[in-house]
Amino acid sequence: AHLECVLYSITPLGKAPGVNLVIGEVVHFAATDEALDAQGNLDPSKVEFLARMGGPTYSSTAHHWPMERPGKPT
């Protein structure tokens, strides 16, 4: 899968240089058919995204679980 993003904002955090909160908007998403479910939606169990956490540290989406959002109407 590939994500195309547009930069929304960069907010410096703390006093150390290069420590920022970067927020963007996903404007395009592309995935192979193998990564989709029967309805054509991305199946999280079939992909693993990576995120840079800062410095040499990265994170992945290897584990997922459902969770209801607080205040969501039923």
All heavy atoms as TSV, in Angstrom:
chain	resi	resn	atom	element	x	y	z
A	1	ALA	N	N	0.843	-1.183	0.000
A	1	ALA	CA	C	0.000	0.000	0.000
A	1	ALA	C	C	0.882	1.237	0.000
A	1	ALA	O	O	1.988	1.227	0.536
A	1	ALA	CB	C	-0.905	-0.008	1.224
A	2	HIS	N	N	0.368	2.291	-0.590
A	2	HIS	CA	C	1.098	3.560	-0.660
A	2	HIS	C	C	0.173	4.687	-0.232
A	2	HIS	O	O	-0.989	4.715	-0.620
A	2	HIS	CB	C	1.589	3.835	-2.082
A	2	HIS	CG	C	2.487	2.769	-2.606
A	2	HIS	ND1	N	3.826	2.733	-2.333
A	2	HIS	CD2	C	2.228	1.689	-3.365
A	2	HIS	CE1	C	4.362	1.675	-2.916
A	2	HIS	NE2	N	3.405	1.020	-3.536
A	3	LEU	N	N	0.700	5.609	0.542
A	3	LEU	CA	C	-0.053	6.776	0.978
A	3	LEU	C	C	0.589	8.029	0.408
A	3	LEU	O	O	1.803	8.196	0.489
A	3	LEU	CB	C	-0.058	6.881	2.504
A	3	LEU	CG	C	-0.656	5.719	3.275
A	3	LEU	CD1	C	-0.340	5.847	4.747
A	3	LEU	CD2	C	-2.143	5.652	3.058
A	4	GLU	N	N	-0.228	8.897	-0.172
A	4	GLU	CA	C	0.252	10.208	-0.605
A	4	GLU	C	C	-0.330	11.233	0.358
A	4	GLU	O	O	-1.547	11.281	0.561
A	4	GLU	CB	C	-0.204	10.515	-2.026
A	4	GLU	CG	C	0.252	11.865	-2.532
A	4	GLU	CD	C	-0.238	12.179	-3.929
A	4	GLU	OE1	O	-0.632	11.258	-4.656
A	4	GLU	OE2	O	-0.237	13.376	-4.279
A	5	CYS	N	N	0.533	12.026	0.970
A	5	CYS	CA	C	0.098	12.957	2.005
A	5	CYS	C	C	0.484	14.387	1.650
A	5	CYS	O	O	1.433	14.628	0.928
A	5	CYS	CB	C	0.725	12.601	3.345
A	5	CYS	SG	S	0.346	10.931	3.887
A	6	VAL	N	N	-0.287	15.321	2.218
A	6	VAL	CA	C	0.006	16.739	2.109
A	6	VAL	C	C	0.300	17.238	3.518
A	6	VAL	O	O	-0.435	16.917	4.461
A	6	VAL	CB	C	-1.197	17.497	1.502
A	6	VAL	CG1	C	-0.975	18.998	1.551
A	6	VAL	CG2	C	-1.455	17.046	0.084
A	7	LEU	N	N	1.357	18.010	3.658
A	7	LEU	CA	C	1.743	18.546	4.957
A	7	LEU	C	C	0.699	19.551	5.427
A	7	LEU	O	O	0.321	20.472	4.698
A	7	LEU	CB	C	3.112	19.222	4.867
A	7	LEU	CG	C	3.622	19.877	6.134
A	7	LEU	CD1	C	3.827	18.841	7.240
A	7	LEU	CD2	C	4.900	20.631	5.845
A	8	TYR	N	N	0.220	19.368	6.657
A	8	TYR	CA	C	-0.740	20.283	7.255
A	8	TYR	C	C	-0.026	21.245	8.206
A	8	TYR	O	O	-0.232	22.444	8.142
A	8	TYR	CB	C	-1.833	19.504	7.985
A	8	TYR	CG	C	-2.873	20.379	8.633
A	8	TYR	CD1	C	-3.824	21.044	7.870
A	8	TYR	CD2	C	-2.899	20.557	10.007
A	8	TYR	CE1	C	-4.766	21.863	8.457
A	8	TYR	CE2	C	-3.839	21.369	10.609
A	8	TYR	CZ	C	-4.769	22.021	9.827
A	8	TYR	OH	O	-5.694	22.837	10.420
A	9	SER	N	N	0.793	20.698	9.099
A	9	SER	CA	C	1.508	21.578	10.023
A	9	SER	C	C	2.712	20.871	10.625
A	9	SER	O	O	2.759	19.648	10.689
A	9	SER	CB	C	0.590	22.057	11.157
A	9	SER	OG	O	0.220	20.982	11.982
A	10	ILE	N	N	3.672	21.671	11.062
A	10	ILE	CA	C	4.823	21.202	11.830
A	10	ILE	C	C	4.867	22.056	13.093
A	10	ILE	O	O	4.968	23.278	13.015
A	10	ILE	CB	C	6.144	21.341	11.057
A	10	ILE	CG1	C	6.098	20.527	9.767
A	10	ILE	CG2	C	7.321	20.917	11.933
A	10	ILE	CD1	C	7.324	20.707	8.883
A	11	THR	N	N	4.756	21.405	14.254
A	11	THR	CA	C	4.749	22.111	15.529
A	11	THR	C	C	5.972	21.701	16.332
A	11	THR	O	O	6.118	20.529	16.680
A	11	THR	CB	C	3.474	21.762	16.328
A	11	THR	OG1	O	2.329	22.074	15.533
A	11	THR	CG2	C	3.418	22.536	17.631
A	12	PRO	N	N	6.879	22.642	16.614
A	12	PRO	CA	C	8.040	22.311	17.444
A	12	PRO	C	C	7.586	21.901	18.848
A	12	PRO	O	O	6.666	22.494	19.414
A	12	PRO	CB	C	8.836	23.612	17.497
A	12	PRO	CG	C	8.342	24.428	16.350
A	12	PRO	CD	C	6.912	24.032	16.150
A	13	LEU	N	N	8.229	20.880	19.396
A	13	LEU	CA	C	7.925	20.406	20.745
A	13	LEU	C	C	9.165	20.551	21.613
A	13	LEU	O	O	10.218	20.032	21.279
A	13	LEU	CB	C	7.478	18.944	20.720
A	13	LEU	CG	C	6.228	18.628	19.901
A	13	LEU	CD1	C	5.976	17.133	19.892
A	13	LEU	CD2	C	5.023	19.369	20.439
A	14	GLY	N	N	9.036	21.232	22.708
A	14	GLY	CA	C	10.162	21.394	23.613
A	14	GLY	C	C	11.206	22.336	23.056
A	14	GLY	O	O	10.979	23.077	22.107
A	15	LYS	N	N	12.403	22.267	23.656
A	15	LYS	CA	C	13.475	23.187	23.284
A	15	LYS	C	C	14.548	22.533	22.423
A	15	LYS	O	O	15.385	23.215	21.860
A	15	LYS	CB	C	14.105	23.769	24.543
A	15	LYS	CG	C	13.123	24.615	25.332
A	15	LYS	CD	C	13.743	25.192	26.574
A	15	LYS	CE	C	12.695	26.009	27.326
A	15	LYS	NZ	N	13.232	26.625	28.517
A	16	ALA	N	N	14.532	21.217	22.324
A	16	ALA	CA	C	15.545	20.526	21.521
A	16	ALA	C	C	15.271	20.749	20.036
A	16	ALA	O	O	14.125	20.704	19.600
A	16	ALA	CB	C	15.530	19.032	21.833
A	17	PRO	N	N	16.313	21.011	19.251
A	17	PRO	CA	C	16.101	21.202	17.814
A	17	PRO	C	C	15.680	19.896	17.139
A	17	PRO	O	O	16.106	18.812	17.531
A	17	PRO	CB	C	17.475	21.662	17.313
A	17	PRO	CG	C	18.438	21.142	18.327
A	17	PRO	CD	C	17.704	21.121	19.638
A	18	GLY	N	N	14.800	20.016	16.165
A	18	GLY	CA	C	14.394	18.853	15.389
A	18	GLY	C	C	13.363	17.968	16.067
A	18	GLY	O	O	13.090	16.866	15.586
A	19	VAL	N	N	12.781	18.412	17.173
A	19	VAL	CA	C	11.737	17.637	17.842
A	19	VAL	C	C	10.404	18.288	17.484
A	19	VAL	O	O	10.062	19.363	17.988
A	19	VAL	CB	C	11.939	17.604	19.372
A	19	VAL	CG1	C	10.818	16.821	20.041
A	19	VAL	CG2	C	13.295	17.006	19.703
A	20	ASN	N	N	9.674	17.660	16.571
A	20	ASN	CA	C	8.468	18.257	16.023
A	20	ASN	C	C	7.317	17.264	15.982
A	20	ASN	O	O	7.533	16.053	15.860
A	20	ASN	CB	C	8.714	18.736	14.587
A	20	ASN	CG	C	9.840	19.721	14.499
A	20	ASN	OD1	O	9.836	20.748	15.146
A	20	ASN	ND2	N	10.840	19.387	13.691
A	21	LEU	N	N	6.120	17.802	16.039
A	21	LEU	CA	C	4.915	17.037	15.755
A	21	LEU	C	C	4.522	17.400	14.335
A	21	LEU	O	O	4.251	18.569	14.040
A	21	LEU	CB	C	3.793	17.397	16.734
A	21	LEU	CG	C	2.425	16.792	16.435
A	21	LEU	CD1	C	2.473	15.274	16.543
A	21	LEU	CD2	C	1.388	17.377	17.365
A	22	VAL	N	N	4.520	16.419	13.435
A	22	VAL	CA	C	4.209	16.649	12.027
A	22	VAL	C	C	2.832	16.071	11.749
A	22	VAL	O	O	2.577	14.897	12.012
A	22	VAL	CB	C	5.266	15.995	11.115
A	22	VAL	CG1	C	4.931	16.227	9.648
A	22	VAL	CG2	C	6.650	16.528	11.445
A	23	ILE	N	N	1.928	16.904	11.225
A	23	ILE	CA	C	0.569	16.466	10.918
A	23	ILE	C	C	0.324	16.650	9.428
A	23	ILE	O	O	0.623	17.704	8.862
A	23	ILE	CB	C	-0.468	17.257	11.738
A	23	ILE	CG1	C	-0.234	17.021	13.228
A	23	ILE	CG2	C	-1.888	16.855	11.334
A	23	ILE	CD1	C	-1.131	17.790	14.138
A	24	GLY	N	N	-0.195	15.613	8.809
A	24	GLY	CA	C	-0.492	15.672	7.391
A	24	GLY	C	C	-1.855	15.102	7.093
A	24	GLY	O	O	-2.520	14.529	7.957
A	25	GLU	N	N	-2.287	15.263	5.855
A	25	GLU	CA	C	-3.563	14.727	5.397
A	25	GLU	C	C	-3.290	13.728	4.284
A	25	GLU	O	O	-2.546	14.018	3.338
A	25	GLU	CB	C	-4.437	15.857	4.868
A	25	GLU	CG	C	-5.742	15.384	4.291
A	25	GLU	CD	C	-6.554	16.506	3.665
A	25	GLU	OE1	O	-6.095	17.662	3.662
A	25	GLU	OE2	O	-7.651	16.215	3.169
A	26	VAL	N	N	-3.866	12.536	4.385
A	26	VAL	CA	C	-3.751	11.550	3.325
A	26	VAL	C	C	-4.694	11.968	2.203
A	26	VAL	O	O	-5.902	12.105	2.413
A	26	VAL	CB	C	-4.105	10.133	3.830
A	26	VAL	CG1	C	-4.050	9.129	2.685
A	26	VAL	CG2	C	-3.172	9.719	4.954
A	27	VAL	N	N	-4.137	12.199	1.012
A	27	VAL	CA	C	-4.958	12.642	-0.125
A	27	VAL	C	C	-5.131	11.552	-1.178
A	27	VAL	O	O	-5.983	11.663	-2.049
A	27	VAL	CB	C	-4.382	13.922	-0.767
A	27	VAL	CG1	C	-4.455	15.089	0.210
A	27	VAL	CG2	C	-2.963	13.710	-1.260
A	28	HIS	N	N	-4.316	10.502	-1.093
A	28	HIS	CA	C	-4.462	9.380	-2.032
A	28	HIS	C	C	-3.935	8.124	-1.370
A	28	HIS	O	O	-2.924	8.143	-0.680
A	28	HIS	CB	C	-3.691	9.644	-3.331
A	28	HIS	CG	C	-3.839	8.542	-4.334
A	28	HIS	ND1	N	-4.987	8.360	-5.072
A	28	HIS	CD2	C	-3.000	7.555	-4.686
A	28	HIS	CE1	C	-4.837	7.301	-5.846
A	28	HIS	NE2	N	-3.636	6.789	-5.636
A	29	PHE	N	N	-4.645	7.042	-1.590
A	29	PHE	CA	C	-4.263	5.752	-1.034
A	29	PHE	C	C	-4.325	4.723	-2.142
A	29	PHE	O	O	-5.321	4.660	-2.870
A	29	PHE	CB	C	-5.236	5.369	0.089
A	29	PHE	CG	C	-4.879	4.088	0.770
A	29	PHE	CD1	C	-3.989	4.090	1.820
A	29	PHE	CD2	C	-5.415	2.890	0.353
A	29	PHE	CE1	C	-3.638	2.911	2.454
A	29	PHE	CE2	C	-5.075	1.716	0.981
A	29	PHE	CZ	C	-4.184	1.732	2.029
A	30	ALA	N	N	-3.282	3.930	-2.305
A	30	ALA	CA	C	-3.256	2.885	-3.324
A	30	ALA	C	C	-2.823	1.571	-2.686
A	30	ALA	O	O	-1.925	1.553	-1.838
A	30	ALA	CB	C	-2.288	3.257	-4.439
A	31	ALA	N	N	-3.488	0.484	-3.050
A	31	ALA	CA	C	-3.155	-0.833	-2.509
A	31	ALA	C	C	-3.421	-1.887	-3.571
A	31	ALA	O	O	-4.274	-1.697	-4.445
A	31	ALA	CB	C	-3.991	-1.121	-1.261
A	32	THR	N	N	-2.707	-2.988	-3.485
A	32	THR	CA	C	-2.959	-4.100	-4.388
A	32	THR	C	C	-4.261	-4.789	-3.985
A	32	THR	O	O	-4.725	-4.677	-2.846
A	32	THR	CB	C	-1.818	-5.133	-4.350
A	32	THR	OG1	O	-1.751	-5.668	-3.024
A	32	THR	CG2	C	-0.480	-4.500	-4.711
A	33	ASP	N	N	-4.860	-5.506	-4.912
A	33	ASP	CA	C	-6.108	-6.220	-4.629
A	33	ASP	C	C	-5.955	-7.202	-3.475
A	33	ASP	O	O	-6.901	-7.430	-2.729
A	33	ASP	CB	C	-6.597	-6.965	-5.877
A	33	ASP	CG	C	-7.076	-6.018	-6.960
A	33	ASP	OD1	O	-7.392	-4.843	-6.639
A	33	ASP	OD2	O	-7.158	-6.448	-8.130
A	34	GLU	N	N	-4.772	-7.762	-3.309
A	34	GLU	CA	C	-4.537	-8.732	-2.238
A	34	GLU	C	C	-4.663	-8.110	-0.844
A	34	GLU	O	O	-4.867	-8.814	0.135
A	34	GLU	CB	C	-3.153	-9.381	-2.382
A	34	GLU	CG	C	-3.006	-10.282	-3.586
A	34	GLU	CD	C	-2.736	-9.517	-4.882
A	34	GLU	OE1	O	-2.318	-8.332	-4.826
A	34	GLU	OE2	O	-2.956	-10.088	-5.962
A	35	ALA	N	N	-4.535	-6.785	-0.751
A	35	ALA	CA	C	-4.623	-6.109	0.544
A	35	ALA	C	C	-6.050	-5.687	0.890
A	35	ALA	O	O	-6.287	-5.144	1.963
A	35	ALA	CB	C	-3.718	-4.880	0.546
A	36	LEU	N	N	-7.002	-5.962	0.006
A	36	LEU	CA	C	-8.385	-5.530	0.205
A	36	LEU	C	C	-9.274	-6.676	0.653
A	36	LEU	O	O	-9.010	-7.837	0.361
A	36	LEU	CB	C	-8.935	-4.931	-1.089
A	36	LEU	CG	C	-8.114	-3.797	-1.705
A	36	LEU	CD1	C	-8.747	-3.343	-3.013
A	36	LEU	CD2	C	-7.954	-2.648	-0.740
A	37	ASP	N	N	-10.363	-6.323	1.334
A	37	ASP	CA	C	-11.351	-7.330	1.726
A	37	ASP	C	C	-12.386	-7.477	0.601
A	37	ASP	O	O	-12.261	-6.846	-0.459
A	37	ASP	CB	C	-12.003	-6.988	3.066
A	37	ASP	CG	C	-12.802	-5.686	3.052
A	37	ASP	OD1	O	-13.126	-5.170	1.951
A	37	ASP	OD2	O	-13.112	-5.184	4.148
A	38	ALA	N	N	-13.416	-8.272	0.836
A	38	ALA	CA	C	-14.423	-8.545	-0.199
A	38	ALA	C	C	-15.202	-7.292	-0.602
A	38	ALA	O	O	-15.731	-7.226	-1.714
A	38	ALA	CB	C	-15.386	-9.624	0.292
A	39	GLN	N	N	-15.267	-6.287	0.278
A	39	GLN	CA	C	-15.977	-5.043	-0.030
A	39	GLN	C	C	-15.078	-3.982	-0.671
A	39	GLN	O	O	-15.519	-2.879	-0.954
A	39	GLN	CB	C	-16.619	-4.458	1.241
A	39	GLN	CG	C	-17.762	-5.273	1.800
A	39	GLN	CD	C	-17.292	-6.510	2.550
A	39	GLN	OE1	O	-16.272	-6.476	3.238
A	39	GLN	NE2	N	-18.013	-7.604	2.394
A	40	GLY	N	N	-13.811	-4.302	-0.868
A	40	GLY	CA	C	-12.883	-3.352	-1.465
A	40	GLY	C	C	-12.229	-2.414	-0.486
A	40	GLY	O	O	-11.574	-1.446	-0.873
A	41	ASN	N	N	-12.399	-2.657	0.817
A	41	ASN	CA	C	-11.760	-1.853	1.850
A	41	ASN	C	C	-10.430	-2.481	2.252
A	41	ASN	O	O	-10.261	-3.693	2.167
A	41	ASN	CB	C	-12.657	-1.753	3.083
A	41	ASN	CG	C	-13.970	-1.086	2.769
A	41	ASN	OD1	O	-14.002	-0.033	2.149
A	41	ASN	ND2	N	-15.059	-1.703	3.170
A	42	LEU	N	N	-9.520	-1.657	2.727
A	42	LEU	CA	C	-8.235	-2.166	3.190
A	42	LEU	C	C	-8.449	-3.121	4.363
A	42	LEU	O	O	-9.159	-2.804	5.311
A	42	LEU	CB	C	-7.334	-1.013	3.621
A	42	LEU	CG	C	-5.944	-1.423	4.077
A	42	LEU	CD1	C	-5.125	-1.913	2.896
A	42	LEU	CD2	C	-5.264	-0.272	4.755
A	43	ASP	N	N	-7.840	-4.283	4.305
A	43	ASP	CA	C	-7.904	-5.268	5.383
A	43	ASP	C	C	-6.644	-5.117	6.221
A	43	ASP	O	O	-5.558	-5.476	5.781
A	43	ASP	CB	C	-8.002	-6.675	4.805
A	43	ASP	CG	C	-8.147	-7.745	5.864
A	43	ASP	OD1	O	-7.833	-7.484	7.047
A	43	ASP	OD2	O	-8.579	-8.854	5.505
A	44	PRO	N	N	-6.752	-4.567	7.449
A	44	PRO	CA	C	-5.554	-4.308	8.255
A	44	PRO	C	C	-4.732	-5.550	8.560
A	44	PRO	O	O	-3.549	-5.443	8.839
A	44	PRO	CB	C	-6.106	-3.703	9.545
A	44	PRO	CG	C	-7.524	-3.377	9.296
A	44	PRO	CD	C	-7.972	-4.152	8.113
A	45	SER	N	N	-5.342	-6.727	8.512
A	45	SER	CA	C	-4.586	-7.949	8.787
A	45	SER	C	C	-3.683	-8.341	7.615
A	45	SER	O	O	-2.843	-9.219	7.753
A	45	SER	CB	C	-5.542	-9.097	9.116
A	45	SER	OG	O	-6.287	-9.469	7.969
A	46	LYS	N	N	-3.842	-7.673	6.480
A	46	LYS	CA	C	-3.064	-8.019	5.288
A	46	LYS	C	C	-1.939	-7.030	4.987
A	46	LYS	O	O	-1.218	-7.190	4.010
A	46	LYS	CB	C	-3.986	-8.115	4.079
A	46	LYS	CG	C	-5.011	-9.231	4.198
A	46	LYS	CD	C	-5.907	-9.264	2.990
A	46	LYS	CE	C	-6.941	-10.366	3.106
A	46	LYS	NZ	N	-7.847	-10.370	1.949
A	47	VAL	N	N	-1.809	-5.985	5.792
A	47	VAL	CA	C	-0.761	-4.977	5.565
A	47	VAL	C	C	-0.074	-4.642	6.883
A	47	VAL	O	O	-0.606	-4.891	7.960
A	47	VAL	CB	C	-1.327	-3.684	4.934
A	47	VAL	CG1	C	-1.875	-3.927	3.558
A	47	VAL	CG2	C	-2.375	-3.058	5.831
A	48	GLU	N	N	1.092	-4.072	6.785
A	48	GLU	CA	C	1.815	-3.587	7.965
A	48	GLU	C	C	2.454	-2.253	7.605
A	48	GLU	O	O	3.306	-2.190	6.723
A	48	GLU	CB	C	2.884	-4.579	8.412
A	48	GLU	CG	C	3.569	-4.169	9.685
A	48	GLU	CD	C	4.557	-5.214	10.190
A	48	GLU	OE1	O	4.510	-6.361	9.736
A	48	GLU	OE2	O	5.371	-4.853	11.037
A	49	PHE	N	N	1.998	-1.196	8.255
A	49	PHE	CA	C	2.547	0.126	8.004
A	49	PHE	C	C	3.699	0.390	8.956
A	49	PHE	O	O	3.751	-0.162	10.052
A	49	PHE	CB	C	1.473	1.201	8.195
A	49	PHE	CG	C	0.423	1.176	7.119
A	49	PHE	CD1	C	-0.843	0.685	7.387
A	49	PHE	CD2	C	0.709	1.636	5.852
A	49	PHE	CE1	C	-1.806	0.655	6.396
A	49	PHE	CE2	C	-0.251	1.619	4.858
A	49	PHE	CZ	C	-1.515	1.128	5.142
A	50	LEU	N	N	4.593	1.264	8.535
A	50	LEU	CA	C	5.715	1.681	9.367
A	50	LEU	C	C	5.603	3.169	9.647
A	50	LEU	O	O	5.124	3.923	8.810
A	50	LEU	CB	C	7.037	1.396	8.664
A	50	LEU	CG	C	7.343	-0.064	8.377
A	50	LEU	CD1	C	8.623	-0.176	7.573
A	50	LEU	CD2	C	7.447	-0.844	9.661
A	51	ALA	N	N	6.054	3.566	10.827
A	51	ALA	CA	C	6.056	4.982	11.201
A	51	ALA	C	C	7.385	5.310	11.856
A	51	ALA	O	O	7.897	4.527	12.652
A	51	ALA	CB	C	4.913	5.272	12.170
A	52	ARG	N	N	7.927	6.456	11.519
A	52	ARG	CA	C	9.154	6.906	12.169
A	52	ARG	C	C	8.773	7.603	13.453
A	52	ARG	O	O	7.979	8.539	13.469
A	52	ARG	CB	C	9.937	7.849	11.269
A	52	ARG	CG	C	11.240	8.273	11.920
A	52	ARG	CD	C	12.212	8.843	10.911
A	52	ARG	NE	N	13.457	9.147	11.589
A	52	ARG	CZ	C	14.032	10.334	11.548
A	52	ARG	NH1	N	13.506	11.309	10.848
A	52	ARG	NH2	N	15.160	10.541	12.191
A	53	MET	N	N	9.341	7.153	14.546
A	53	MET	CA	C	9.013	7.691	15.858
A	53	MET	C	C	9.996	8.763	16.297
A	53	MET	O	O	9.754	9.485	17.238
A	53	MET	CB	C	8.984	6.562	16.897
A	53	MET	CG	C	7.993	5.463	16.559
A	53	MET	SD	S	6.319	6.057	16.318
A	53	MET	CE	C	5.886	6.504	17.972
A	54	GLY	N	N	11.110	8.870	15.634
A	54	GLY	CA	C	12.131	9.853	15.992
A	54	GLY	C	C	13.469	9.166	16.121
A	54	GLY	O	O	13.556	8.020	16.548
A	55	GLY	N	N	14.522	9.886	15.722
A	55	GLY	CA	C	15.859	9.288	15.764
A	55	GLY	C	C	15.871	8.004	14.949
A	55	GLY	O	O	15.290	7.925	13.883
A	56	PRO	N	N	16.498	6.946	15.477
A	56	PRO	CA	C	16.556	5.686	14.742
A	56	PRO	C	C	15.376	4.754	15.059
A	56	PRO	O	O	15.384	3.597	14.671
A	56	PRO	CB	C	17.866	5.066	15.245
A	56	PRO	CG	C	17.942	5.535	16.659
A	56	PRO	CD	C	17.368	6.936	16.650
A	57	THR	N	N	14.345	5.255	15.745
A	57	THR	CA	C	13.257	4.407	16.221
A	57	THR	C	C	12.059	4.438	15.268
A	57	THR	O	O	11.591	5.502	14.885
A	57	THR	CB	C	12.796	4.843	17.623
A	57	THR	OG1	O	13.925	4.881	18.479
A	57	THR	CG2	C	11.757	3.892	18.185
A	58	TYR	N	N	11.568	3.245	14.937
A	58	TYR	CA	C	10.390	3.094	14.080
A	58	TYR	C	C	9.361	2.235	14.796
A	58	TYR	O	O	9.662	1.519	15.742
A	58	TYR	CB	C	10.777	2.438	12.749
A	58	TYR	CG	C	11.540	3.372	11.850
A	58	TYR	CD1	C	12.888	3.617	12.058
A	58	TYR	CD2	C	10.924	4.024	10.802
A	58	TYR	CE1	C	13.598	4.487	11.252
A	58	TYR	CE2	C	11.614	4.895	9.982
A	58	TYR	CZ	C	12.954	5.116	10.210
A	58	TYR	OH	O	13.651	5.981	9.409
A	59	SER	N	N	8.129	2.301	14.322
A	59	SER	CA	C	7.035	1.517	14.883
A	59	SER	C	C	6.280	0.870	13.723
A	59	SER	O	O	6.348	1.345	12.593
A	59	SER	CB	C	6.104	2.434	15.674
A	59	SER	OG	O	5.026	1.721	16.188
A	60	SER	N	N	5.552	-0.194	14.015
A	60	SER	CA	C	4.760	-0.850	12.969
A	60	SER	C	C	3.343	-1.088	13.461
A	60	SER	O	O	3.037	-0.941	14.645
A	60	SER	CB	C	5.401	-2.182	12.572
A	60	SER	OG	O	5.201	-3.131	13.592
A	61	THR	N	N	2.488	-1.463	12.545
A	61	THR	CA	C	1.098	-1.781	12.870
A	61	THR	C	C	0.889	-3.292	12.832
A	61	THR	O	O	-0.104	-3.779	12.304
A	61	THR	CB	C	0.130	-1.099	11.897
A	61	THR	OG1	O	0.469	-1.512	10.564
A	61	THR	CG2	C	0.186	0.408	11.993
A	62	ALA	N	N	1.812	-4.024	13.412
A	62	ALA	CA	C	1.733	-5.482	13.364
A	62	ALA	C	C	0.582	-6.032	14.197
A	62	ALA	O	O	0.103	-7.128	13.942
A	62	ALA	CB	C	3.059	-6.096	13.834
A	63	HIS	N	N	0.125	-5.294	15.192
A	63	HIS	CA	C	-0.957	-5.766	16.059
A	63	HIS	C	C	-2.129	-4.794	15.970
A	63	HIS	O	O	-1.941	-3.586	16.059
A	63	HIS	CB	C	-0.481	-5.860	17.509
A	63	HIS	CG	C	0.743	-6.689	17.672
A	63	HIS	ND1	N	0.727	-8.053	17.584
A	63	HIS	CD2	C	2.030	-6.341	17.868
A	63	HIS	CE1	C	1.953	-8.522	17.735
A	63	HIS	NE2	N	2.766	-7.491	17.910
A	64	HIS	N	N	-3.357	-5.312	15.801
A	64	HIS	CA	C	-4.546	-4.467	15.771
A	64	HIS	C	C	-5.687	-5.148	16.494
A	64	HIS	O	O	-5.721	-6.363	16.612
A	64	HIS	CB	C	-5.013	-4.115	14.365
A	64	HIS	CG	C	-4.179	-4.632	13.256
A	64	HIS	ND1	N	-4.284	-5.896	12.766
A	64	HIS	CD2	C	-3.209	-4.040	12.533
A	64	HIS	CE1	C	-3.431	-6.058	11.783
A	64	HIS	NE2	N	-2.764	-4.958	11.635
A	65	TRP	N	N	-6.605	-4.343	16.997
A	65	TRP	CA	C	-7.782	-4.865	17.680
A	65	TRP	C	C	-8.890	-3.829	17.558
A	65	TRP	O	O	-8.626	-2.630	17.414
A	65	TRP	CB	C	-7.478	-5.156	19.151
A	65	TRP	CG	C	-6.996	-3.967	19.907
A	65	TRP	CD1	C	-7.758	-3.068	20.595
A	65	TRP	CD2	C	-5.645	-3.506	20.014
A	65	TRP	NE1	N	-6.974	-2.088	21.126
A	65	TRP	CE2	C	-5.653	-2.339	20.793
A	65	TRP	CE3	C	-4.421	-3.962	19.537
A	65	TRP	CZ2	C	-4.519	-1.627	21.089
A	65	TRP	CZ3	C	-3.294	-3.251	19.853
A	65	TRP	CH2	C	-3.341	-2.116	20.618
A	66	PRO	N	N	-10.140	-4.261	17.600
A	66	PRO	CA	C	-11.255	-3.308	17.535
A	66	PRO	C	C	-11.463	-2.616	18.868
A	66	PRO	O	O	-11.226	-3.202	19.925
A	66	PRO	CB	C	-12.452	-4.189	17.181
A	66	PRO	CG	C	-12.081	-5.530	17.695
A	66	PRO	CD	C	-10.586	-5.637	17.591
A	67	MET	N	N	-11.883	-1.362	18.812
A	67	MET	CA	C	-12.186	-0.607	20.021
A	67	MET	C	C	-13.231	0.444	19.648
A	67	MET	O	O	-13.025	1.212	18.710
A	67	MET	CB	C	-10.942	0.064	20.582
A	67	MET	CG	C	-11.189	0.844	21.867
A	67	MET	SD	S	-9.726	1.713	22.478
A	67	MET	CE	C	-8.652	0.350	22.870
A	68	GLU	N	N	-14.341	0.448	20.373
A	68	GLU	CA	C	-15.364	1.447	20.118
A	68	GLU	C	C	-14.875	2.830	20.522
A	68	GLU	O	O	-14.170	2.960	21.535
A	68	GLU	CB	C	-16.642	1.105	20.883
A	68	GLU	CG	C	-17.345	-0.137	20.358
A	68	GLU	CD	C	-17.854	0.033	18.927
A	68	GLU	OE1	O	-18.325	1.135	18.579
A	68	GLU	OE2	O	-17.759	-0.946	18.164
A	69	ARG	N	N	-15.230	3.832	19.754
A	69	ARG	CA	C	-14.863	5.202	20.093
A	69	ARG	C	C	-15.778	5.721	21.189
A	69	ARG	O	O	-16.987	5.505	21.138
A	69	ARG	CB	C	-14.976	6.101	18.871
A	69	ARG	CG	C	-13.968	5.749	17.807
A	69	ARG	CD	C	-13.963	6.753	16.698
A	69	ARG	NE	N	-15.299	6.926	16.132
A	69	ARG	CZ	C	-15.565	7.673	15.079
A	69	ARG	NH1	N	-14.611	8.325	14.479
A	69	ARG	NH2	N	-16.779	7.780	14.622
A	70	PRO	N	N	-15.234	6.415	22.182
A	70	PRO	CA	C	-16.077	6.984	23.244
A	70	PRO	C	C	-17.081	7.971	22.654
A	70	PRO	O	O	-16.751	8.771	21.776
A	70	PRO	CB	C	-15.092	7.710	24.155
A	70	PRO	CG	C	-13.762	7.151	23.807
A	70	PRO	CD	C	-13.830	6.682	22.394
A	71	GLY	N	N	-18.309	7.914	23.116
A	71	GLY	CA	C	-19.330	8.839	22.678
A	71	GLY	C	C	-19.907	8.549	21.308
A	71	GLY	O	O	-20.733	9.301	20.805
A	72	LYS	N	N	-19.488	7.461	20.670
A	72	LYS	CA	C	-20.018	7.115	19.359
A	72	LYS	C	C	-21.441	6.595	19.523
A	72	LYS	O	O	-21.679	5.694	20.331
A	72	LYS	CB	C	-19.137	6.063	18.688
A	72	LYS	CG	C	-19.619	5.657	17.321
A	72	LYS	CD	C	-18.698	4.617	16.711
A	72	LYS	CE	C	-19.268	4.160	15.389
A	72	LYS	NZ	N	-18.521	3.039	14.841
A	73	PRO	N	N	-22.410	7.147	18.778
A	73	PRO	CA	C	-23.782	6.658	18.886
A	73	PRO	C	C	-23.882	5.185	18.474
A	73	PRO	O	O	-23.194	4.749	17.561
A	73	PRO	CB	C	-24.576	7.532	17.916
A	73	PRO	CG	C	-23.671	8.647	17.521
A	73	PRO	CD	C	-22.264	8.205	17.832
A	74	THR	N	N	-24.719	4.425	19.185
A	74	THR	CA	C	-24.888	3.007	18.850
A	74	THR	C	C	-26.086	2.770	17.994
A	74	THR	O	O	-26.941	3.564	17.820
A	74	THR	CB	C	-25.009	2.158	20.118
A	74	THR	OG1	O	-26.081	2.665	20.909
A	74	THR	CG2	C	-23.719	2.174	20.901
